[in-house]
Every structure is written in C-alpha cells, then in structure tokens.
Amino acid sequence: MIMKPSEIKHVIVDGHSLTLESFVAVARYGATVELADSALEAMRKSRALAEKIVAENRVAYGITTGFGDFQKVAVPEEMSNQLSTNLILSHCTGTGDPYAEEVVRGMLLLRANALSGGVSGIRPILVEMMLAMLNAGVTPVVPQKGSLGSSGDLAPLAHMTLPMLGKGLATYKGEKLSGAEAMDKAGIKTLDTLVCKEGLGMTNGTCAMTSVGSLALYDTICAAQLADTISSLDFEALTGLRNAFDPRVHAVRGQKGQMLVAANMRKLLADSEILDNCQKDRVQDAYALRCIPQLHGAVRDALEYVRSKVEIELNAVTDNPLLFLDDEAVISGGNFHGEPMAIPFDTLGIACSEIANASERRTERMVNAALSNGLTPFLTTKPGVNSGFMIVQYAAASMVSENKVLAHPASVDSIPSSANQEDIVSMGTTAGRKAGWIVQNTLSVLADELLTACQAVDIRRNLNTHGQGIAPVHEALYKHVREKVDFYEIDREIWPDIAEVEKMVRSGELLDIVKEHIPDFE
C-alpha cells in the first residue's frame, strides 16, 4: 500500500529511491532528509576525478572551458573556481512572483538527489548543505520566470544556490531575510566560493520544472479521485441510470482507466435508495453522466503516463558534463534538456482541464431545470427574488475557460539562446507552472460542483419523488459538508460557503472519508 505523503516523516537521499509520495512528503509536509553513505562515497570519488582533470589540464566542458557559446574559451586552473561562482552570479536573472516554498524545497531535494548519483564531480558538502537547509527550514527565494527549460532551469537554480554563498534572499521561520542572515540564524555555514564544475552542477538540471510539475501531478491525482466522488453524488441528485457502469460495457473496450472509474462509480453508488427507484425513468443519460468512466478514465490513463515519466526524473542525473569513473570519460551530453518533462506536463495540464470541463457540465445540469430531471431552477426553493446557484455555475465556467487557454502546450514552442548554441529549448518549466495553475482552478471548480451537489440532494429529498436515501459514502460526505455549510434556503452571501468547501477539497479530508467507507477506492 502506498503511504500518504503526510505520513512519511523521514527520507533517505541516495540518488535512486525518491517516489512521488516521498518527494511531496519533503517538499510540502516537511519530512526530514538524510544522505545515504553510498551517495557520499560516490560523490567523493567523482570529485577526485574532477580535480584530476583540472590538474592534468585536460579539455573538459565547464571544467576547463567556459559555458554555452563560450565553450570555445579555455579557462586556466587558477580561474576555474571563479568561473563556477560567476556562473551563479550571472545566471540569477529570474523575475516575477517567487515560487511557493514547497516548490523551492522540492528543487533543493531534487538537486541534492541528482548530485548524489556520483557522476557530477561536485564536493559532497553542496548536497549536505542543501539537506541541512531542508531540515532547518531555510528556503531560498526563487522568482518563477526566467527559465527556458534548457540548459536546465538555469535562472531558478542560480537563485536557489545564492544563499549557499551568503547571497540572495531566503525565508526562515516565516521571515524573508538576506541569504547570509537566514543561513546564519539556521546555523549553516556558507561557502566563500564554488570550485570547478560546481556552478554547472548546481544549475544544469530540470529541478524547477520537475518540482512544480510533480506537485501539480500529485494534486491532479487527488483531483481525479475527487471528480469520481463528486460526480457520483451528482449522479444521485440527477437520478442517473447505473447501467452505464455495468462492467461488461467497459470490459469489451478494455481501456484501463475507464474500467477503474466504472468500478469506482459502482462502489460509490452502492445501496442508493434514490437510484433504486429511478432506473426505469428513461433509456439513457447525457454524456456528462453516462460517459463519466470514458471521460475520467482517459484522464487516469494520462496521469499514469505522466507519473511514470516523473518518477524517472525524480531520480535522474540531469547534469552536464558527466564524469564516468570506469574510464575517466567526461561526456558533454544533454541530460539537462527539459523535453522529457515538458511533454508530460503539457499532457498533465490538458488532462486536468478535462476534469474541470466535465465537472462544470454536471454543475450546469443540476442548476438548469430543463436538464436536471425535476430539480428546481437554480436549486432555489423561492425563485425570482432568489437566484440560488445561478452564478456558482458562472464562476465554474470562467475557470474552465481560463484552463482552456492555459492548456495550450508550451512544449511546441522554442526560441534559440546562447548565440544559437542552445538552439532548441523545452519550455518545460512553463508547462509545469501552467499545470499548477490549471489544477488550482480545477479544484475550485470541483468545490463548486460539490456545493451544488449537496444543494441538489436536499432539493431531491424535498421533492421526495424517488425516496430519501443516498449511498452511505455520500451520506457521510454530505453530512461533512453540512457541518460547515447550511442548506441555501434564501439568498445569502455565498462566497463563505464556497470558501469552506474549497478548504475541504484541498485538504484531503474528503478522500479520507471515501477511503474509510471504500478501502479499495483508487
């Protein structure tokens, strides 16, 4: 059984063992971290090779040469340390609002994990410092804008590195401080300079895009499970026809995600009195109800693909050049390139947008008397003077439309840089950031749907056309919502109701209730 991130309290960093859940545990929930002995030894051996290359004056990109288009410029041994430090100072060009602390914590963890692979030629002290920062709660201030996603996330990672040199800005115990002051208060000694290869080691990598995108992935997985849950409550309020979820229908198509969602719907809708009494009302439902397995199932399949790529990247070495001990080769490749994350994160944004699309359509069916199978207009008991849930659907529709703009793929774009040496770039960081915005919109759309569904259940019960009883899991969810949000009898300020349900949607408490009733819910 996969542990929830909030239940993981300690993570060993060895370069190979991060999972999505352990990543989120450190980035979001503050799990402590520890360097594996095997990683420490691997980094020591790799560093020894880097020093040998400098001592022998061998030509090696970024170690004895400049960077990017300056790869043609030789750098003498006495200047190699300054070269690494200058890279950080000149590359911290980011702008815009800073990343959330959880994103930057994720960046620190990913950079430490990648360097722990022992092929980057850096001193172990860099990884030890990053892990100490995570444990102490020192979080660099990193602007969101400025990365092309190749050569890695150069600008964001330069900003992340600055406090290690006593520069830049960082937060510590809720206070924004100079990097030097934050590190001093946390008791972490800063470095006077980086040494050869370390500038590249700290900045050549996909850590910003992978961090922001991985958090968006985790939230979208939760949103997909919530979508099944909330749509099944709508299904009762709208007196849907359960034969759409007959396992035979989905088996003959064979799509994995579709079969999973259909099984979820059967579990969620079990023992519903209302549904037991309405199955002969008509022949079929509209797509927003009847095709929930097909719609949500396609999202599940997309998320499985994205997760498979993310969990590779969480443990990937994304540095350049790489040093291989067996033959002392120094190879300048392109593992920093973000394309392997850019396409998955664009896919993530598209899939998450579809969750919101389907959710809003179900909300519309509940508030539209022409589509709701007998519910009152806009779910009000006193129409005319009261608007009921009319504008809840407007708000959901606005976020759905915004998602459609945000879901345009970033990875289809490119712009050359570094005098055309870096002539095709990934835009993967933009893809990851957009996916994060989309999932936040989607969670809000789901909150609107849940609030509407609870009102619709009350209206259906008041009508008493098909009995009173809803499925046990739905009764538990309904009561949980009603503990904070009353039935909307006459118009009142509705935004506090929406805010309360949004907290429930984002906290994970609703899925905990579902899994108490249905342990094998996926």
C-alpha positions in Angstrom: 0.0 0.0 0.0 1.3 3.4 -1.0 1.8 5.7 2.1 0.2 9.2 2.0 2.9 11.9 1.8 1.7 13.4 5.1 2.5 10.0 6.8 6.1 9.9 5.6 8.4 11.5 8.2 11.9 10.8 7.0 13.5 10.3 3.6 17.0 8.8 2.7 18.6 10.6 -0.2 20.6 8.2 -2.3 20.1 9.3 -5.9 17.8 6.4 -6.8 14.9 6.0 -4.4 12.6 9.0 -4.5 8.9 8.4 -5.2 6.2 10.9 -5.9 4.9 10.5 -2.4 8.3 10.8 -0.7 9.0 13.9 -2.8 5.7 15.5 -1.7 6.4 14.5 1.9 9.6 16.6 1.9 8.5 19.4 -0.3 5.1 20.0 1.2 4.9 18.3 4.6 8.4 18.9 5.9 9.7 15.3 6.2 13.3 15.3 7.3 16.1 14.1 5.0 19.4 12.2 5.4 22.2 11.5 3.0 22.9 7.8 2.3 26.5 6.6 3.0 26.6 5.1 -0.5 25.9 8.5 -2.1 28.5 10.2 0.0 31.2 7.8 -1.2 30.1 8.0 -4.8 30.4 11.8 -4.7 33.9 11.7 -3.2 35.1 9.5 -6.0 33.6 11.7 -8.6 35.1 14.8 -7.1 38.5 13.3 -7.1 38.2 12.7 -10.8 37.2 16.3 -11.4 40.2 17.5 -9.6 42.5 15.2 -11.5 41.1 16.5 -14.8 41.9 20.1 -13.8 45.4 19.1 -12.5 46.1 17.4 -15.8 44.8 20.4 -17.8 42.5 18.2 -19.8 39.9 19.9 -22.0 36.5 19.3 -20.4 33.5 21.4 -21.0 32.6 23.6 -18.0 35.6 22.4 -16.0 38.4 23.8 -18.1 36.3 25.8 -20.6 33.6 28.4 -20.4 29.9 27.8 -20.7 27.4 27.8 -23.6 28.9 29.5 -26.6 32.0 30.2 -24.5 32.8 26.5 -24.6 35.5 27.5 -27.1 37.3 29.6 -24.4 39.9 27.8 -22.3 39.9 28.6 -18.6 43.2 28.2 -16.6 43.3 26.2 -13.4 43.7 29.3 -11.2 40.4 30.8 -12.6 38.2 27.7 -12.5 36.8 28.4 -9.1 35.9 31.9 -10.1 34.2 30.5 -13.2 31.9 28.4 -11.2 31.0 31.2 -8.8 30.5 33.7 -11.6 28.0 31.3 -13.3 25.7 31.6 -10.2 26.1 35.4 -10.0 25.5 36.0 -13.7 22.6 33.5 -14.1 20.3 34.6 -11.3 18.2 36.6 -13.8 14.7 35.4 -12.7 11.8 37.8 -12.3 8.2 37.7 -11.2 6.5 36.4 -8.1 8.6 33.9 -6.1 7.7 30.2 -6.2 5.9 28.8 -3.2 8.2 27.4 -0.5 7.1 23.9 -1.3 8.3 24.2 -4.9 11.7 25.5 -3.8 12.0 22.8 -1.1 11.3 20.4 -4.0 14.1 22.0 -6.0 16.6 21.6 -3.2 15.6 17.9 -2.8 15.8 17.1 -6.5 19.2 18.9 -6.9 20.6 17.0 -3.9 19.3 13.7 -5.2 20.6 14.2 -8.7 24.1 15.1 -7.5 24.0 12.1 -5.2 24.3 9.9 -8.2 28.1 10.4 -8.1 28.7 11.4 -11.7 28.7 15.2 -11.4 32.2 15.9 -9.9 31.0 18.2 -7.1 32.0 18.2 -3.5 29.6 16.4 -1.1 29.4 19.5 1.0 27.0 21.0 -1.5 24.5 18.2 -1.1 25.0 18.2 2.7 24.2 21.9 2.8 21.0 21.5 0.7 19.8 18.8 3.0 20.7 20.9 6.1 18.6 23.7 4.6 15.7 21.4 4.1 15.9 20.1 7.7 16.4 23.6 9.2 13.7 25.2 7.1 15.8 27.7 5.1 14.1 28.2 1.7 15.7 30.4 -1.0 13.5 33.0 -2.6 13.3 31.9 -6.3 11.4 34.0 -8.9 9.1 32.0 -11.1 10.0 33.5 -14.5 13.2 33.2 -16.5 13.7 29.5 -17.4 13.7 28.1 -21.0 13.9 24.6 -19.6 17.3 24.0 -21.3 20.2 24.1 -20.4 18.1 23.0 -17.5 16.5 25.6 -15.1 19.5 27.9 -15.1 18.0 31.0 -13.6 15.8 29.4 -10.9 18.6 27.1 -9.8 21.1 30.0 -9.7 18.7 31.9 -7.3 18.4 28.7 -5.3 22.2 28.5 -4.9 22.7 32.1 -3.8 22.1 31.6 -0.1 24.7 28.9 0.0 27.2 31.6 -0.9 25.7 34.0 1.6 23.9 35.9 -1.1 20.4 36.3 -2.4 17.3 36.0 -0.3 15.8 33.2 1.8 12.9 32.7 4.2 13.5 31.2 7.7 10.8 30.7 10.2 8.3 32.7 8.2 10.6 35.7 7.7 12.2 36.9 4.5 15.9 37.6 5.1 19.1 38.0 3.2 20.6 34.7 2.3 23.5 35.2 4.7 21.3 36.1 7.6 18.9 33.2 7.0 21.8 30.7 6.9 23.4 32.2 10.0 20.2 32.0 12.0 19.8 28.4 11.0 23.4 27.6 12.0 24.5 26.6 8.4 27.9 27.9 7.4 28.0 29.4 3.9 30.7 28.9 1.2 33.1 31.6 0.1 33.2 30.2 -3.4 32.3 27.3 -5.5 35.0 25.2 -7.1 35.4 23.9 -10.6 32.4 22.1 -12.1 30.1 23.1 -9.2 28.5 26.0 -11.0 27.2 23.7 -13.6 26.5 21.0 -11.1 24.1 23.3 -9.2 22.3 24.8 -12.3 22.3 22.3 -15.1 19.1 20.3 -14.3 15.4 20.1 -14.6 14.7 20.7 -10.9 12.4 23.7 -11.1 10.1 22.2 -13.7 10.1 18.8 -12.1 9.3 20.2 -8.7 6.5 22.5 -9.7 5.1 19.8 -12.1 5.4 17.0 -9.6 3.4 18.9 -7.1 0.8 19.6 -9.8 0.7 15.9 -10.7 0.1 14.9 -7.1 -2.7 17.4 -6.8 -4.2 16.3 -10.1 -4.2 12.7 -9.0 -6.2 13.8 -5.9 -8.5 15.9 -8.2 -9.2 12.9 -10.4 -10.3 10.8 -7.4 -12.4 13.7 -6.1 -14.0 14.0 -9.6 -15.2 10.4 -9.4 -16.5 11.0 -5.9 -18.3 14.3 -6.5 -19.7 13.2 -9.9 -21.2 10.1 -8.2 -23.1 12.4 -5.7 -24.4 14.5 -8.7 -25.4 11.2 -10.3 -27.8 10.5 -7.4 -29.2 14.1 -7.3 -29.8 13.8 -11.1 -31.3 10.3 -10.8 -28.8 8.8 -13.2 -29.0 5.4 -14.8 -26.5 3.0 -13.3 -26.3 0.5 -16.2 -23.8 2.9 -17.8 -21.3 1.5 -15.3 -22.0 -2.2 -16.0 -18.6 -3.9 -16.0 -19.4 -5.7 -19.3 -19.6 -2.4 -21.1 -16.1 -1.4 -20.1 -14.5 -4.8 -20.4 -15.3 -5.0 -24.1 -13.5 -1.7 -24.7 -10.6 -2.7 -22.4 -9.3 0.8 -21.5 -7.7 0.5 -18.1 -8.6 4.0 -16.8 -12.2 3.6 -18.0 -12.6 0.3 -16.2 -11.1 1.7 -13.0 -13.5 4.7 -12.9 -16.5 2.5 -13.7 -15.6 0.3 -10.8 -15.3 3.3 -8.6 -18.7 4.5 -9.6 -20.3 1.2 -8.8 -18.7 1.2 -5.3 -19.7 4.8 -4.7 -23.3 4.3 -5.8 -24.0 1.1 -4.0 -27.1 1.0 -1.7 -28.7 4.1 -3.1 -32.4 4.2 -2.5 -32.9 7.1 -4.9 -31.2 5.3 -7.7 -33.0 2.0 -6.9 -36.3 3.9 -7.6 -35.4 5.7 -10.8 -33.8 3.1 -13.1 -36.8 2.9 -15.4 -37.4 6.7 -15.8 -35.7 6.9 -19.2 -33.4 4.9 -21.6 -30.1 6.8 -21.2 -28.5 9.9 -19.7 -26.5 12.7 -21.3 -22.7 12.3 -21.8 -21.7 14.2 -18.7 -23.3 11.4 -16.6 -23.3 8.4 -18.9 -19.7 8.8 -20.0 -18.0 9.5 -16.7 -15.9 6.4 -17.0 -14.8 7.3 -20.5 -14.1 11.0 -19.6 -12.4 10.4 -16.2 -10.8 7.2 -17.4 -8.9 8.9 -20.2 -7.6 11.3 -17.5 -6.5 8.4 -15.3 -4.6 6.9 -18.2 -2.9 10.2 -18.9 -1.9 10.6 -15.3 -0.4 7.1 -15.2 1.8 8.1 -18.2 2.8 11.4 -16.6 3.6 9.7 -13.3 5.8 7.1 -15.0 7.9 9.9 -16.5 8.0 12.0 -13.3 9.2 9.1 -11.2 12.1 8.5 -13.6 13.0 12.2 -13.5 12.9 12.4 -9.7 15.9 10.0 -9.7 17.6 11.2 -12.9 21.0 12.7 -13.2 20.3 15.9 -15.2 23.8 17.5 -15.0 26.3 18.2 -17.8 29.0 17.2 -18.4 29.0 13.8 -16.7 32.1 12.1 -15.3 32.4 8.3 -15.5 34.9 6.6 -13.2 35.5 3.4 -15.1 37.4 5.0 -18.0 37.6 8.6 -16.6 35.5 9.8 -19.5 34.0 13.3 -19.4 31.0 13.4 -21.7 29.1 16.6 -22.6 25.6 15.3 -23.3 22.2 16.9 -22.9 20.5 15.4 -19.8 19.7 18.9 -18.7 17.2 19.2 -21.5 13.6 19.5 -20.3 11.8 17.9 -23.1 11.2 14.6 -21.3 9.2 16.6 -18.7 7.8 19.3 -21.0 5.6 17.0 -23.0 4.3 15.1 -19.9 3.5 18.3 -18.1 1.6 19.7 -21.1 -0.3 16.4 -21.1 -0.9 16.9 -17.4 -2.4 20.3 -18.0 -4.7 19.0 -20.7 -5.9 16.1 -18.6 -6.6 18.3 -15.6 -8.5 20.7 -17.8 -10.8 17.8 -18.8 -11.6 17.1 -15.2 -12.9 20.7 -14.9 -14.7 20.6 -18.2 -16.7 17.6 -17.2 -17.3 19.0 -13.7 -18.8 22.2 -14.9 -21.1 20.4 -17.3 -22.5 18.4 -14.4 -23.0 21.6 -12.3 -24.9 23.1 -15.2 -27.2 20.1 -15.4 -28.0 20.4 -11.7 -28.9 24.1 -11.9 -30.7 24.0 -15.2 -34.3 22.9 -14.7 -34.5 21.8 -18.3 -31.7 19.3 -17.7 -32.0 18.3 -14.1 -34.7 15.6 -14.2 -37.1 17.6 -12.0 -34.9 19.7 -9.7 -35.9 23.3 -9.2 -34.5 26.2 -11.3 -31.0 27.1 -10.0 -31.7 24.9 -6.9 -33.7 27.5 -5.1 -37.0 27.0 -3.3 -38.2 30.5 -3.8 -37.3 31.6 -7.4 -37.5 35.1 -8.7 -36.4 37.1 -5.7 -33.7 34.5 -5.1 -31.0 33.5 -7.7 -29.9 30.4 -5.9 -26.9 28.7 -7.5 -27.1 30.5 -10.8 -23.8 32.3 -10.5 -22.0 29.3 -9.0 -22.1 27.8 -12.5 -20.8 31.1 -14.0 -17.8 31.0 -11.7 -17.0 27.4 -12.6 -17.4 28.2 -16.3 -15.0 31.1 -16.1 -12.3 28.9 -14.6 -12.9 26.2 -17.2 -12.5 28.7 -19.9 -9.3 30.0 -18.4 -8.0 26.5 -18.2 -8.6 26.1 -22.0 -6.2 29.0 -22.6 -3.6 27.7 -20.1 -3.8 24.1 -21.6 -2.2 25.2 -24.9 1.1 23.2 -25.0 4.2 25.1 -24.0 6.5 22.4 -25.4 5.5 23.1 -29.0 7.3 26.5 -28.7 11.1 27.1 -28.7 13.4 30.0 -29.0 17.2 29.8 -29.6 19.6 31.1 -27.0 23.4 31.4 -26.2 24.3 32.5 -29.8 22.3 29.5 -31.2 24.4 27.0 -29.3 21.3 26.2 -27.4 19.1 26.3 -30.4 16.0 24.3 -29.4 14.7 24.5 -25.9 11.9 22.8 -24.0 9.8 25.4 -22.2 9.1 22.6 -19.7 9.1 25.0 -16.8 6.3 26.9 -18.3 4.5 23.7 -18.9 4.9 22.7 -15.2 3.8 26.1 -13.9 0.8 26.1 -16.2 -0.2 22.7 -15.0 -0.1 24.0 -11.4 -2.4 26.9 -12.2 -4.8 24.6 -14.0 -5.1 22.2 -11.1 -5.8 25.0 -8.7 -8.6 26.2 -11.0 -9.9 22.6 -11.3 -10.0 22.1 -7.5 -12.1 25.3 -7.3 -14.4 24.0 -10.0 -14.8 20.7 -8.1 -15.6 22.6 -4.9 -18.4 24.5 -6.8 -19.7 21.1 -8.0 -19.7 19.6 -4.6 -21.5 22.5 -3.0 -24.1 22.3 -5.8 -24.5 18.6 -5.4 -25.3 18.9 -1.7 -27.9 21.5 -2.5 -29.3 19.3 -5.3 -29.6 16.3 -2.9 -31.6 18.4 -0.5 -33.9 19.6 -3.2 -34.3 16.0 -4.5 -35.1 14.8 -0.9 -37.6 17.7 -0.5 -39.4 16.6 -3.7 -39.4 13.0 -2.4 -40.0 11.6 -5.9 -37.6 8.7 -5.5 -37.2 8.3 -1.8 -34.7 9.9 0.6 -31.7 7.6 0.9 -28.4 8.2 -0.8 -25.4 5.9 -0.8 -23.7 5.5 2.6 -20.4 7.1 1.5 -22.4 10.0 0.0 -24.3 10.4 3.2 -21.0 10.7 5.1 -19.7 13.3 2.6 -23.0 15.2 2.6 -23.0 15.4 6.5 -19.4 16.5 6.5 -20.2 19.4 4.2 -23.4 20.3 6.1 -21.4 20.6 9.3 -19.9 23.8 7.9 -22.4 24.9 5.2 -26.1 25.1 5.6 -28.8 24.5 3.0 -29.2 27.6 0.8 -32.9 28.3 1.6 -32.8 32.0 0.6 -30.0 34.1 -0.9 -27.2 35.0 1.5 -23.5 35.7 0.9 -22.4 32.6 -0.8 -18.7 33.1 -1.0 -18.1 31.9 2.6 -19.8 28.6 1.7 -17.6 28.2 -1.4 -14.5 29.0 0.7 -15.4 26.3 3.3 -15.9 23.7 0.6 -12.7 24.7 -1.2 -10.8 24.0 2.1 -12.3 20.6 2.3 -11.4 19.8 -1.4 -7.8 20.9 -0.9 -7.2 19.4 2.5 -7.6 15.7 1.5 -10.3 15.2 4.2 -12.9 14.2 1.7 -10.9 11.4 0.2 -10.1 10.2 3.7 -13.9 9.8 4.3 -14.3 8.0 1.0 -11.5 5.5 1.8 -12.9 4.9 5.2 -16.1 3.6 3.5 -14.4 2.1 0.4 -10.8 1.0 1.3 -10.0 -0.2 -2.2 -11.1 3.1 -3.8 -8.5 4.3 -6.3 
